[in-house]
Amino acid sequence: MLLSFRIALAGLLGVLASIATAIPAKAQPPSLAGVGNNDPEVLARGPVHEAFAASSEQPTAGDIAPKAPPDPIEELPPDQKPEGDNVQWIPGYWSWDAERMDYIWISGFWRQPPPNHVWVPGSWNATAKGFQWTSGFWQIMAPNQTAAPEIEYLPQPPPTVEVGPAFPAPDPNSVYVSGSWVWRGRYVWRPGFWAAGRPNWIWTPAHYRWTPLGYVFIDGYWDYPLATRGVLFTPVYFPRPIFAPGYMYTPAYVVAETMLFGALFVRGGHSSYYFGDYYDAAYARGGYTPWCAPALRGNVAVLPARGWHYDPLWSYYSVANRQAPQWTMNVTKVYTGRYDGTLARPPRTLAQQNQVIQKVTNTTVNNVTNNLTVVNNNITVNNTNVSQHVMVAPLSATSKLQPETKLQAVTPQVRQAEVKHAAELRQVAVVRQKAEAEAFKARPQVGTPPGNPAASPPPQQPVKLKVDVPKNVVTRSAVAEEKKQPPPAPVHPMLDHKVDPPKFTPLPPVTPPKIDPKGPPPKTEPKGPPPKIDPKGPPPKIDPKGPPPKVDPKNPPKVDPKDKDPKDPKKKD
């Protein structure tokens, strides 16, 4: 029932597709220069764009940067994109790099949105301590909806109590749906359960996103596998983020799905994944956990030997590849080797990648990355296997590294339309930021009660806001064709069954009679004639617990002398 993957881990990376054709060498991509020596440095590690993949970690407040971010960079999408009717350009954003102590640009990318979802971008907000990031999220849209729904901001949810499945999977195709807190006037726990796996669909579990105003609940939804949800471009670093008028940045290098498998991490409390070299013990202490942590537990010294770890991507791919046991084995070999130093760790920049490949292959080509070929499950340059040294590749290599992604040419008109679409999405972030800030200031429940600085702040109450989203942005989120609709959401076997109310036919309404206050009272018909009593028959039965029977004083009942009670003084001879 599960998707039959062509991707198999092999060689040192162990994550390359079974491809026999080569990637033809192409010319150097067009210059990405901005102003003077402001050429961007292509990075081979960093955050994965939030709209590409979201983790289900317990949320914490966003990172705080000591200085304001630069103005957003204008992007011109590349002239190739994945095939698909609804593939759209999601704009990039600035991210604070604590090691570099500067901002890096998380490039925009081509995305096939989750069905019936619209992207609500994040933003940077000024605080007393610096500038704080508020994450974006995918907002569900109802069918035929023309306007974005309200966003509800909830109190902080309690710490998760998820400890994993209580019993083994009922069958090899089952995936685990993790439990979560849900708001029902108060927080109640919705436990996890096993659900049937769906080929070509990844279940993103329910999770929360932190904002200054409260926590936004994102209910679970179906999303596409990484190879078919889009093309992920690399982050870049601009030494001088000041750009000439009219400058537009076009990403040129991608991180293919096969490269992510051997270098994907989840950072505790953050909303997105990280890729690349995060193998040092210091990163493990800082909360960077491999996506495949369940398979590594006990094999990597810097990782905890026990404890529950859930990852939606690993939940899907580990199940989808159960019929190929070597897949999981090869993934674990890559991570354990890179942790213990027996395998080379991936480069951190495109420049480092070129230097390593030049040394290994003894070539003098400046940008040897553009000469990659894929033969017999290995990435090669000049017939030399360089798989373990490749973290990024040119856009032209995408369809060779992940065969499920077919690229098609994009006309200048379409590229300009996507530029406009990206600008509208950025405006959504501005509107959202302003609405949240105004609601935060106006909410009386937040902060210390007036006149009592030592008192605790009163409990936070839910807040609902309407964030305006352009109509055409909402329209693009809809899935028109029935065959492209996602599967039904997993149903909890005990808690989520829906029972239809019993059908009934309502009685016709009764109209009371009109009464004239000046006229005589209405006649009341007796309910019926009194019952007839046969004088020769037995007396009527009297309920001793009921009221005594009515007696006509003019015609008292006859009493039989034999029935007199000698102990009753009222009954005389």
C-alpha positions in Angstrom: 0.0 0.0 0.0 2.9 2.3 0.7 4.8 4.4 -1.9 7.5 2.4 -3.6 10.5 4.6 -3.5 13.2 4.8 -6.1 15.4 6.5 -3.7 17.9 4.2 -1.9 20.8 5.1 0.2 24.1 4.0 -1.2 27.8 4.8 -1.0 28.9 7.1 1.8 26.0 9.3 1.7 23.6 6.4 1.1 20.9 8.7 -0.1 21.1 8.8 -3.9 18.5 7.8 -6.4 19.0 4.8 -8.8 19.9 6.8 -11.8 22.0 5.8 -14.8 22.0 9.1 -16.7 24.5 11.9 -16.1 23.9 15.6 -15.3 25.4 17.5 -18.2 27.9 20.1 -17.3 26.5 23.6 -17.5 27.9 27.1 -17.7 28.4 29.2 -14.6 25.0 30.5 -13.3 24.4 34.2 -13.8 26.1 36.6 -11.4 24.3 37.2 -8.2 26.1 40.4 -7.4 24.5 43.2 -5.5 26.6 46.3 -4.9 30.4 46.1 -5.4 31.8 43.2 -3.4 28.4 42.3 -2.0 28.2 38.9 -3.8 26.2 36.5 -1.8 28.0 33.6 -0.1 26.0 30.4 -0.9 25.7 28.4 2.4 25.6 24.6 2.6 23.9 24.5 6.0 21.3 26.5 8.0 17.5 26.7 8.7 15.1 25.0 6.3 12.5 27.5 5.1 9.5 27.3 7.5 7.0 26.9 4.6 9.0 23.9 3.3 8.9 21.7 6.4 7.6 22.3 9.9 8.5 20.3 13.0 6.1 19.4 15.8 8.4 20.5 18.7 6.9 22.1 21.8 7.0 25.8 21.0 9.1 28.4 22.7 9.5 32.1 22.2 11.3 33.2 19.1 15.0 34.0 18.8 16.1 37.5 19.8 18.6 39.3 17.6 20.6 42.3 19.0 20.1 44.4 15.9 17.3 45.1 13.4 17.1 42.9 10.3 17.8 44.6 6.9 14.9 45.3 4.5 13.6 42.2 2.8 15.4 41.3 -0.4 13.5 41.4 -3.7 13.6 38.0 -5.4 13.1 37.0 -9.0 12.2 33.3 -9.2 14.4 31.1 -11.4 13.3 30.4 -15.0 12.6 26.7 -14.1 10.1 25.3 -11.6 8.6 21.9 -10.7 5.7 20.8 -12.8 2.2 21.3 -11.3 -0.8 23.5 -11.7 -0.5 25.2 -8.2 3.3 25.4 -7.7 3.9 28.9 -6.4 6.8 31.0 -5.2 7.1 31.5 -1.4 9.3 34.5 -0.6 12.4 34.3 1.6 13.1 36.0 5.0 16.0 37.0 7.2 17.2 34.6 10.0 19.6 35.4 12.8 22.8 33.3 12.8 24.1 33.3 16.4 27.5 31.8 15.3 28.0 34.3 12.6 26.4 37.1 14.8 24.7 38.4 11.7 21.6 37.8 9.5 21.5 35.3 6.7 18.9 35.2 4.0 16.6 32.1 3.8 15.9 32.0 0.1 12.5 31.8 -1.3 11.5 28.6 -3.1 9.0 26.8 -5.3 6.3 25.1 -3.3 3.3 22.9 -4.0 1.2 24.1 -1.0 -0.5 21.6 1.3 -4.0 21.2 -0.2 -6.5 23.9 1.0 -3.8 25.8 3.0 -2.5 29.3 2.6 0.9 30.5 3.9 0.9 33.2 6.6 4.5 34.5 6.8 6.4 35.3 10.0 8.0 38.6 10.9 10.6 40.3 13.1 9.2 42.4 16.1 11.0 45.0 18.2 11.2 44.2 21.9 13.0 45.7 24.9 15.8 43.2 24.5 16.2 43.3 20.7 14.3 42.0 17.7 12.3 38.8 18.1 11.2 36.4 15.4 7.6 35.2 15.1 7.2 32.1 12.9 4.9 31.7 10.0 2.5 28.8 9.5 0.1 27.1 7.0 -3.5 28.2 7.6 -6.3 25.8 6.6 -9.0 27.1 4.3 -12.5 25.8 4.0 -13.6 24.7 0.5 -14.8 27.6 -1.7 -13.6 30.1 0.9 -12.9 33.5 -0.4 -11.4 35.2 2.7 -9.0 34.1 5.3 -10.5 32.8 8.5 -9.9 34.3 11.9 -6.7 33.3 13.8 -7.2 32.3 17.4 -4.4 33.1 19.9 -4.5 30.8 22.9 -2.9 30.6 26.3 0.4 28.7 26.6 -0.3 25.0 26.3 1.0 22.7 29.1 4.2 20.7 28.5 3.5 17.7 26.3 2.8 14.4 28.0 3.4 12.3 24.8 5.6 9.3 25.6 5.1 7.3 22.4 2.8 4.5 21.4 1.3 2.4 24.2 1.5 -0.7 22.0 3.2 -1.8 18.8 1.9 -0.9 15.4 -1.1 -3.1 14.3 0.5 -3.6 10.9 3.6 -2.6 9.0 1.8 0.2 7.1 0.7 2.1 10.2 2.0 5.5 11.2 1.8 7.0 14.6 -0.2 10.2 15.1 1.3 11.9 18.1 -0.9 13.3 20.9 -1.4 17.0 21.5 -3.2 19.5 23.8 -6.4 21.0 22.4 -8.4 23.9 23.7 -11.9 23.3 24.9 -12.4 26.3 27.1 -9.4 24.8 28.9 -6.6 22.5 27.7 -7.4 18.8 27.4 -5.1 16.1 26.2 -5.8 14.3 22.9 -3.8 11.1 23.0 -1.8 9.7 20.2 -2.8 6.6 18.2 -1.9 4.4 15.2 -3.4 5.3 11.8 -3.2 3.8 8.4 -0.3 5.1 6.3 -1.2 6.9 3.0 1.1 6.5 0.0 2.6 9.8 -1.1 1.2 11.7 1.8 3.0 12.8 5.0 0.9 13.5 8.1 1.9 16.8 9.8 0.7 16.4 13.3 -1.1 19.1 15.3 1.3 21.6 16.8 1.5 25.2 18.1 3.3 28.3 17.0 4.4 31.0 19.5 3.5 34.7 18.9 3.7 37.6 21.3 0.0 37.6 21.6 -0.4 33.9 22.3 -0.1 30.4 20.8 -1.7 29.6 17.4 -3.0 26.0 17.1 -2.3 24.3 13.8 -4.4 21.2 13.5 -2.9 18.2 11.7 -2.9 18.0 7.9 -1.7 16.0 5.0 1.4 17.3 3.1 3.4 16.0 0.1 6.7 14.1 0.4 9.8 16.3 0.2 10.6 15.5 -3.4 7.2 16.5 -4.7 6.4 19.4 -2.3 8.9 21.8 -4.0 12.5 22.8 -4.7 14.4 24.0 -1.6 17.1 26.6 -2.3 20.1 27.2 -0.1 20.4 30.1 2.4 22.9 32.9 1.5 25.0 35.5 3.3 25.4 39.0 2.1 28.5 40.7 3.6 26.8 44.1 3.0 23.0 43.9 2.8 22.7 47.2 0.9 21.5 46.8 -2.6 21.5 48.9 -5.7 18.1 50.2 -6.9 16.2 47.5 -8.8 18.5 44.7 -7.6 16.7 41.3 -7.5 18.2 38.1 -6.2 17.6 34.8 -8.0 18.5 31.6 -6.1 20.6 29.2 -8.1 21.6 26.3 -5.8 19.3 23.7 -4.2 19.4 21.2 -1.4 17.9 18.0 -2.9 15.8 15.5 -0.9 18.6 12.9 -1.1 21.1 15.3 0.5 18.7 16.1 3.4 18.3 12.5 4.4 21.9 12.4 5.7 22.0 15.8 7.3 18.6 16.8 8.7 18.2 18.1 12.3 15.4 19.3 14.5 16.2 22.1 17.0 14.2 21.8 20.2 11.5 24.5 20.6 11.9 25.9 17.1 9.4 25.6 14.3 11.7 24.5 11.4 14.3 22.0 10.5 18.0 22.6 10.1 20.3 21.0 7.5 24.0 20.5 7.1 26.9 20.1 9.6 25.3 20.1 13.1 27.2 17.0 14.4 29.3 18.4 17.2 28.4 17.5 20.8 27.8 21.2 21.4 24.9 21.2 19.0 23.5 18.1 20.7 23.6 20.0 24.0 22.0 22.9 22.3 19.0 20.9 21.3 19.9 19.8 17.7 18.5 16.3 17.3 18.8 14.2 14.1 15.4 13.5 12.5 16.2 9.8 12.7 16.9 9.9 16.4 14.8 6.8 17.2 17.1 4.7 14.9 20.3 6.2 16.4 19.4 5.9 20.1 22.2 3.8 21.8 24.5 4.2 18.8 25.6 7.8 19.2 27.2 8.8 22.5 26.2 12.5 22.4 22.5 11.6 22.0 20.3 10.5 25.0 20.0 6.7 25.3 16.4 6.9 26.3 13.4 9.2 25.9 10.7 9.6 23.3 11.4 11.5 20.1 8.8 11.9 17.4 9.4 13.4 13.9 6.7 13.5 11.2 9.2 13.1 8.3 10.9 10.1 9.9 7.6 8.6 10.8 6.7 8.6 7.1 10.0 7.6 5.5 10.8 4.9 7.9 7.5 3.3 7.3 7.6 3.8 3.5 11.0 2.0 3.4 10.2 -0.9 5.6 10.4 -3.3 2.7 14.0 -2.1 2.1 15.7 -2.6 5.5 19.0 -1.4 4.2 17.5 2.1 3.8 17.3 2.7 7.6 20.6 1.0 8.1 22.4 3.2 5.6 20.9 6.4 7.2 22.1 5.4 10.6 25.6 4.6 9.2 25.8 8.2 7.8 24.9 9.8 11.0 27.0 7.6 13.3 30.0 7.9 11.0 29.7 11.7 10.9 29.3 11.9 14.7 32.3 9.7 15.5 34.5 11.1 12.7 34.8 8.0 10.5 32.9 9.8 7.7 33.6 13.3 6.5 31.1 15.9 7.5 29.5 18.0 4.8 30.9 21.3 3.8 29.4 24.5 5.3 29.5 26.7 2.1 29.6 26.3 -1.6 33.1 27.6 -1.7 34.3 24.9 0.8 32.4 22.2 -1.2 34.3 23.3 -4.4 37.6 23.3 -2.6 37.1 19.7 -1.3 36.0 18.4 -4.6 38.9 20.1 -6.4 41.3 18.4 -4.0 39.7 15.0 -4.3 39.4 15.0 -8.1 42.5 17.0 -8.8 40.7 19.5 -11.0 41.2 23.2 -11.5 37.7 24.2 -12.4 36.6 27.1 -10.2 33.0 26.0 -9.6 33.3 22.3 -9.9 29.9 21.8 -8.3 28.4 22.7 -11.7 30.1 19.7 -13.2 28.4 17.1 -11.0 27.2 13.9 -12.6 25.1 11.1 -11.1 26.1 7.6 -12.2 25.5 4.2 -10.5 24.0 5.7 -7.3 26.9 8.0 -6.8 27.6 11.7 -7.4 30.8 12.0 -9.4 33.2 14.5 -10.9 35.7 13.3 -13.5 34.6 9.7 -12.7 35.5 10.2 -9.0 32.9 9.6 -6.3 32.3 12.8 -4.3 29.0 11.9 -2.7 30.1 12.5 0.9 31.3 16.0 0.0 28.2 17.3 -1.7 25.6 19.3 0.2 24.3 21.7 -2.5 23.8 21.3 -6.3 22.8 23.6 -9.2 19.1 23.9 -10.0 19.7 21.9 -13.2 20.6 18.8 -11.2 17.3 18.7 -9.4 15.5 16.2 -11.6 18.5 13.9 -11.5 18.9 13.9 -7.7 15.2 13.6 -7.0 13.5 12.0 -10.1 10.0 12.7 -8.7 10.6 16.4 -9.4 10.2 17.3 -13.1 11.2 20.8 -14.0 9.6 23.0 -16.6 10.5 26.3 -18.2 8.9 29.5 -16.7 8.1 32.4 -19.0 9.0 36.0 -18.0 5.4 36.8 -17.6 4.9 34.0 -15.0 8.0 35.0 -13.2 6.7 38.6 -12.8 3.3 37.3 -11.7 5.1 35.3 -9.0 7.0 38.4 -7.9 3.6 40.1 -7.4 2.3 37.1 -5.5 5.3 37.1 -3.2 4.8 40.9 -2.5 1.2 40.1 -1.5 2.4 37.4 0.9 4.9 39.8 2.4 2.1 42.3 2.9 0.1 39.6 4.8 3.1 39.5 7.3 3.0 43.2 7.7 -0.8 43.2 8.4 -0.5 40.3 10.8 2.3 41.9 12.7 0.4 45.2 13.1 -2.8 43.4 14.2 -1.0 41.3 16.7 0.8 44.3 18.2 -2.4 46.4 18.5 -4.2 43.5 20.1 -1.3 42.9 22.5 -1.5 46.5 23.7 -5.3 46.6 24.0 -5.6 43.3 25.9 -6.2 44.1 29.6 -5.4 40.6 30.8 -1.7 40.8 29.9 0.9 42.2 32.2 0.9 43.1 35.9 -2.4 44.3 37.4 -2.4 48.1 37.9 -1.4 49.3 41.3 0.0 45.9 42.4 3.5 45.3 40.9 4.1 42.2 43.0 0.9 40.4 41.9 1.0 37.8 39.2 -0.6 38.7 35.8 -4.1 37.5 35.4 -4.7 34.4 33.2 -4.5 35.0 29.5 -7.8 34.7 27.5 -8.1 33.6 23.9 -8.0 36.3 21.3 -9.3 36.1 17.7 -8.0 38.3 14.9 -8.9 38.7 11.3 -5.8 38.9 9.1 -6.6 40.2 5.6 -5.2 37.9 2.9 -5.6 39.0 -0.8 -8.4 37.1 -2.5 -6.1 35.7 -5.2 -3.8 34.3 -2.6 -6.7 32.5 -1.0 -7.9 31.3 -4.4 -4.6 29.7 -5.1 -4.8 27.6 -2.0 -8.0 25.8 -3.2 -7.8 22.3 -4.7 -10.3 22.2 -7.6 -9.9 18.6 -8.8 -11.4 15.9 -6.6 -8.5 13.5 -7.4 -6.0 15.9 -6.0 -7.8 16.3 -2.6 -5.9 14.9 0.4 -7.1 11.7 2.2 -9.4 12.1 5.1 -7.7 13.1 8.4 -6.9 10.1 10.6 -9.7 9.3 13.1 -8.9 8.4 16.7 -10.5 5.0 17.3 -12.0 6.0 20.6 -12.3 9.8 20.7 -13.0 11.3 17.3 -15.9 9.3 16.0 -18.8 11.5 14.9 -22.3 10.4 15.7 -25.2 12.0 13.7 -28.1 13.2 15.9 -31.3 11.2 15.6 -33.7 12.4 13.0 -37.2 13.6 14.2 -40.2 15.3 12.8 -41.2 18.5 14.8 -44.8 18.9 15.9 -46.8 21.6 14.3 -46.9 24.9 16.4 -49.9 25.4 18.6 -51.6 28.8 18.5 -53.2 29.9 21.8 -56.8 31.2 21.7 -57.3 35.0 21.7 -58.9 36.4 24.8 -60.9 39.7 24.9 -60.1 41.3 28.3 -63.5 43.1 28.2 -65.6 40.1 27.3 -66.7 37.1 29.4 -64.1 34.5 30.2 -63.9 31.7 27.7 -65.9 28.6 28.2 -64.0 25.7 29.5 -65.2 22.3 28.3 -64.9 19.6 30.9 -62.5 16.9 30.0 -65.4 14.3 30.0 -68.5 13.1 31.9 -67.9 11.6 35.4 -67.7 7.8 35.5 -71.0 6.0 36.0 -71.3 4.0 39.3 -73.6 1.0 39.6 -75.4 1.1 43.0 -75.8 -2.7 43.0 -72.2 -3.3 42.1 -69.2 -3.2 44.4 -68.0 0.1 45.6 -65.3 1.8 43.6 -61.7 1.0 44.5 -60.0 3.8 46.5 -56.3 4.3 46.5 -55.3 4.6 50.2 -52.4 6.8 49.2 -54.5 9.1 47.1 -57.0 11.8 48.1 -60.3 10.7 49.9 -63.3 10.3 47.6 -65.8 13.2 47.4 -69.0 12.6 49.5 -72.3 14.3 48.7 -73.7 15.6 52.1 -77.3 15.2 50.9 -76.8 11.6 50.0 -74.3 10.0 52.4 -73.2 6.4 51.6 -74.8 3.6 53.5 -72.7 1.8 56.0 -73.0 -1.9 56.8 -73.2 -2.5 60.6 -70.9 -5.5 60.2 -68.2 -3.1 58.9 -68.1 -1.1 62.2 -64.7 -1.0 63.8 -65.1 -1.4 67.6 -61.7 0.2 68.2 -62.7 3.4 66.3 -64.4 5.8 68.7 -65.8 7.7 65.8 -67.8 4.8 64.7 -70.8 4.4 67.1 -73.8 2.0 67.2 
